[in-house]
Amino acid sequence: MYGFAKNQRDNIDVNELKTLKRLAKDLLSYNDVDLEKAIEIGEIIEVL
């Protein structure tokens, strides 16, 4: 995932929005076991 400061770029395009929505849907469907597994294999990282 790419983050950017608002002063560097105005907005995201339609394709980026579709991709982010799909990613959000997938991540929000993870249960505790799925999250732990994804963290363990480095698919996602936990940010505190």
N, CA, C and O atoms as a printed pandas DataFrame, in Angstrom:
     atom_number atom_name residue_name chain_id  residue_number  x_coord  y_coord  z_coord
0              1         N          MET        A               1    0.844   -1.159    0.000
1              2        CA          MET        A               1    0.000    0.000    0.000
2              3         C          MET        A               1    0.892    1.226    0.000
3              4         O          MET        A               1    1.958    1.232    0.616
4              5         N          TYR        A               2    0.460    2.241   -0.680
5              6        CA          TYR        A               2    1.235    3.473   -0.819
6              7         C          TYR        A               2    0.501    4.602   -0.107
7              8         O          TYR        A               2   -0.666    4.867   -0.394
8              9         N          GLY        A               3    1.171    5.255    0.805
9             10        CA          GLY        A               3    0.602    6.416    1.473
10            11         C          GLY        A               3    1.285    7.675    0.972
11            12         O          GLY        A               3    2.468    7.647    0.633
12            13         N          PHE        A               4    0.566    8.758    0.921
13            14        CA          PHE        A               4    1.155   10.010    0.460
14            15         C          PHE        A               4    0.557   11.176    1.221
15            16         O          PHE        A               4   -0.588   11.135    1.671
16            17         N          ALA        A               5    1.355   12.202    1.351
17            18        CA          ALA        A               5    0.879   13.425    2.005
18            19         C          ALA        A               5   -0.045   14.165    1.051
19            20         O          ALA        A               5    0.200   14.187   -0.155
20            21         N          LYS        A               6   -1.091   14.764    1.569
21            22        CA          LYS        A               6   -2.051   15.483    0.737
22            23         C          LYS        A               6   -1.398   16.605   -0.059
23            24         O          LYS        A               6   -1.898   16.971   -1.122
24            25         N          ASN        A               7   -0.302   17.154    0.426
25            26        CA          ASN        A               7    0.344   18.234   -0.310
26            27         C          ASN        A               7    1.209   17.709   -1.463
27            28         O          ASN        A               7    1.713   18.497   -2.264
28            29         N          GLN        A               8    1.386   16.377   -1.553
29            30        CA          GLN        A               8    2.166   15.785   -2.642
30            31         C          GLN        A               8    1.290   15.337   -3.807
31            32         O          GLN        A               8    1.762   15.216   -4.937
32            33         N          ARG        A               9    0.025   15.097   -3.527
33            34        CA          ARG        A               9   -0.866   14.554   -4.545
34            35         C          ARG        A               9   -2.297   14.894   -4.161
35            36         O          ARG        A               9   -2.666   14.804   -2.990
36            37         N          ASP        A              10   -3.105   15.284   -5.141
37            38        CA          ASP        A              10   -4.472   15.703   -4.838
38            39         C          ASP        A              10   -5.378   14.571   -4.381
39            40         O          ASP        A              10   -6.060   14.692   -3.364
40            41         N          ASN        A              11   -5.390   13.483   -5.117
41            42        CA          ASN        A              11   -6.317   12.420   -4.807
42            43         C          ASN        A              11   -5.882   11.128   -5.484
43            44         O          ASN        A              11   -4.863   11.091   -6.172
44            45         N          ILE        A              12   -6.655   10.077   -5.285
45            46        CA          ILE        A              12   -6.399    8.811   -5.961
46            47         C          ILE        A              12   -7.318    8.713   -7.179
47            48         O          ILE        A              12   -8.367    9.355   -7.232
48            49         N          ASP        A              13   -6.905    7.897   -8.158
49            50        CA          ASP        A              13   -7.743    7.760   -9.350
50            51         C          ASP        A              13   -8.753    6.631   -9.159
51            52         O          ASP        A              13   -8.746    5.947   -8.136
52            53         N          VAL        A              14   -9.611    6.446  -10.142
53            54        CA          VAL        A              14  -10.704    5.465  -10.055
54            55         C          VAL        A              14  -10.167    4.048   -9.870
55            56         O          VAL        A              14  -10.704    3.287   -9.065
56            57         N          ASN        A              15   -9.121    3.686  -10.597
57            58        CA          ASN        A              15   -8.561    2.335  -10.469
58            59         C          ASN        A              15   -7.963    2.102   -9.085
59            60         O          ASN        A              15   -8.110    1.018   -8.520
60            61         N          GLU        A              16   -7.295    3.103   -8.541
61            62        CA          GLU        A              16   -6.739    2.983   -7.191
62            63         C          GLU        A              16   -7.860    2.840   -6.167
63            64         O          GLU        A              16   -7.739    2.057   -5.224
64            65         N          LEU        A              17   -8.938    3.578   -6.340
65            66        CA          LEU        A              17  -10.070    3.488   -5.415
66            67         C          LEU        A              17  -10.687    2.090   -5.442
67            68         O          LEU        A              17  -10.989    1.525   -4.391
68            69         N          LYS        A              18  -10.875    1.533   -6.636
69            70        CA          LYS        A              18  -11.426    0.177   -6.762
70            71         C          LYS        A              18  -10.527   -0.830   -6.055
71            72         O          LYS        A              18  -11.009   -1.709   -5.339
72            73         N          THR        A              19   -9.223   -0.698   -6.259
73            74        CA          THR        A              19   -8.267   -1.617   -5.638
74            75         C          THR        A              19   -8.280   -1.490   -4.119
75            76         O          THR        A              19   -8.257   -2.499   -3.414
76            77         N          LEU        A              20   -8.316   -0.273   -3.615
77            78        CA          LEU        A              20   -8.354   -0.055   -2.165
78            79         C          LEU        A              20   -9.636   -0.600   -1.547
79            80         O          LEU        A              20   -9.607   -1.144   -0.443
80            81         N          LYS        A              21  -10.755   -0.460   -2.243
81            82        CA          LYS        A              21  -12.021   -1.001   -1.746
82            83         C          LYS        A              21  -11.974   -2.525   -1.688
83            84         O          LYS        A              21  -12.464   -3.134   -0.737
84            85         N          ARG        A              22  -11.378   -3.140   -2.719
85            86        CA          ARG        A              22  -11.265   -4.601   -2.732
86            87         C          ARG        A              22  -10.355   -5.070   -1.606
87            88         O          ARG        A              22  -10.658   -6.052   -0.927
88            89         N          LEU        A              23   -9.234   -4.369   -1.404
89            90        CA          LEU        A              23   -8.310   -4.713   -0.323
90            91         C          LEU        A              23   -8.989   -4.571    1.043
91            92         O          LEU        A              23   -8.847   -5.439    1.904
92            93         N          ALA        A              24   -9.717   -3.488    1.232
93            94        CA          ALA        A              24  -10.418   -3.268    2.503
94            95         C          ALA        A              24  -11.428   -4.377    2.755
95            96         O          ALA        A              24  -11.526   -4.887    3.871
96            97         N          LYS        A              25  -12.180   -4.752    1.726
97            98        CA          LYS        A              25  -13.171   -5.826    1.878
98            99         C          LYS        A              25  -12.493   -7.130    2.294
99           100         O          LYS        A              25  -12.973   -7.833    3.184
100          101         N          ASP        A              26  -11.369   -7.447    1.639
101          102        CA          ASP        A              26  -10.635   -8.673    1.975
102          103         C          ASP        A              26  -10.111   -8.632    3.412
103          104         O          ASP        A              26  -10.298   -9.582    4.172
104          105         N          LEU        A              27   -9.457   -7.529    3.779
105          106        CA          LEU        A              27   -8.876   -7.433    5.121
106          107         C          LEU        A              27   -9.939   -7.442    6.213
107          108         O          LEU        A              27   -9.728   -8.021    7.279
108          109         N          LEU        A              28  -11.069   -6.810    5.958
109          110        CA          LEU        A              28  -12.131   -6.776    6.967
110          111         C          LEU        A              28  -12.816   -8.126    7.143
111          112         O          LEU        A              28  -13.537   -8.332    8.120
112          113         N          SER        A              29  -12.598   -9.040    6.212
113          114        CA          SER        A              29  -13.202  -10.367    6.335
114          115         C          SER        A              29  -12.312  -11.323    7.133
115          116         O          SER        A              29  -12.745  -12.426    7.466
116          117         N          TYR        A              30  -11.076  -10.918    7.446
117          118        CA          TYR        A              30  -10.153  -11.779    8.200
118          119         C          TYR        A              30  -10.668  -11.982    9.626
119          120         O          TYR        A              30  -11.114  -11.040   10.281
120          121         N          ASN        A              31  -10.596  -13.229   10.087
121          122        CA          ASN        A              31  -10.862  -13.487   11.503
122          123         C          ASN        A              31   -9.523  -13.442   12.247
123          124         O          ASN        A              31   -8.490  -13.162   11.639
124          125         N          ASP        A              32   -9.533  -13.710   13.536
125          126        CA          ASP        A              32   -8.306  -13.618   14.343
126          127         C          ASP        A              32   -7.214  -14.559   13.837
127          128         O          ASP        A              32   -6.040  -14.188   13.799
128          129         N          VAL        A              33   -7.599  -15.775   13.450
129          130        CA          VAL        A              33   -6.636  -16.754   12.965
130          131         C          VAL        A              33   -6.018  -16.277   11.647
131          132         O          VAL        A              33   -4.806  -16.367   11.456
132          133         N          ASP        A              34   -6.859  -15.770   10.741
133          134        CA          ASP        A              34   -6.364  -15.255    9.459
134          135         C          ASP        A              34   -5.389  -14.101    9.669
135          136         O          ASP        A              34   -4.354  -14.028    9.005
136          137         N          LEU        A              35   -5.721  -13.200   10.593
137          138        CA          LEU        A              35   -4.844  -12.066   10.875
138          139         C          LEU        A              35   -3.501  -12.517   11.411
139          140         O          LEU        A              35   -2.456  -12.045   10.963
140          141         N          GLU        A              36   -3.525  -13.434   12.373
141          142        CA          GLU        A              36   -2.279  -13.933   12.949
142          143         C          GLU        A              36   -1.410  -14.602   11.893
143          144         O          GLU        A              36   -0.196  -14.401   11.861
144          145         N          LYS        A              37   -2.039  -15.402   11.023
145          146        CA          LYS        A              37   -1.305  -16.082    9.968
146          147         C          LYS        A              37   -0.697  -15.074    8.990
147          148         O          LYS        A              37    0.461  -15.218    8.598
148          149         N          ALA        A              38   -1.460  -14.067    8.598
149          150        CA          ALA        A              38   -0.972  -13.048    7.663
150          151         C          ALA        A              38    0.200  -12.271    8.261
151          152         O          ALA        A              38    1.158  -11.945    7.561
152          153         N          ILE        A              39    0.119  -11.983    9.540
153          154        CA          ILE        A              39    1.220  -11.289   10.226
154          155         C          ILE        A              39    2.439  -12.191   10.295
155          156         O          ILE        A              39    3.564  -11.755   10.053
156          157         N          GLU        A              40    2.204  -13.454   10.627
157          158        CA          GLU        A              40    3.294  -14.416   10.779
158          159         C          GLU        A              40    4.100  -14.599    9.486
159          160         O          GLU        A              40    5.327  -14.698    9.529
160          161         N          ILE        A              41    3.425  -14.644    8.359
161          162        CA          ILE        A              41    4.133  -14.867    7.084
162          163         C          ILE        A              41    4.573  -13.560    6.417
163          164         O          ILE        A              41    5.153  -13.583    5.331
164          165         N          GLY        A              42    4.301  -12.433    7.059
165          166        CA          GLY        A              42    4.750  -11.143    6.537
166          167         C          GLY        A              42    3.857  -10.559    5.452
167          168         O          GLY        A              42    4.239   -9.613    4.765
168          169         N          GLU        A              43    2.673  -11.126    5.304
169          170        CA          GLU        A              43    1.729  -10.603    4.307
170          171         C          GLU        A              43    1.237   -9.220    4.703
171          172         O          GLU        A              43    1.025   -8.354    3.854
172          173         N          ILE        A              44    1.060   -9.028    5.993
173          174        CA          ILE        A              44    0.700   -7.724    6.543
174          175         C          ILE        A              44    1.564   -7.489    7.776
175          176         O          ILE        A              44    2.120   -8.426    8.349
176          177         N          ILE        A              45    1.668   -6.231    8.172
177          178        CA          ILE        A              45    2.383   -5.922    9.407
178          179         C          ILE        A              45    1.436   -5.176   10.343
179          180         O          ILE        A              45    0.567   -4.423    9.903
180          181         N          GLU        A              46    1.618   -5.394   11.602
181          182        CA          GLU        A              46    0.816   -4.723   12.615
182          183         C          GLU        A              46    1.459   -3.385   12.940
183          184         O          GLU        A              46    2.639   -3.315   13.285
184          185         N          VAL        A              47    0.674   -2.331   12.826
185          186        CA          VAL        A              47    1.164   -0.991   13.126
186          187         C          VAL        A              47    0.448   -0.517   14.376
187          188         O          VAL        A              47   -0.781   -0.473   14.424
188          189         N          LEU        A              48    1.221   -0.165   15.379
189          190        CA          LEU        A              48    0.630    0.258   16.651
190          191         C          LEU        A              48    0.682    1.761   16.790
191          192         O          LEU        A              48    0.229    2.304   17.798
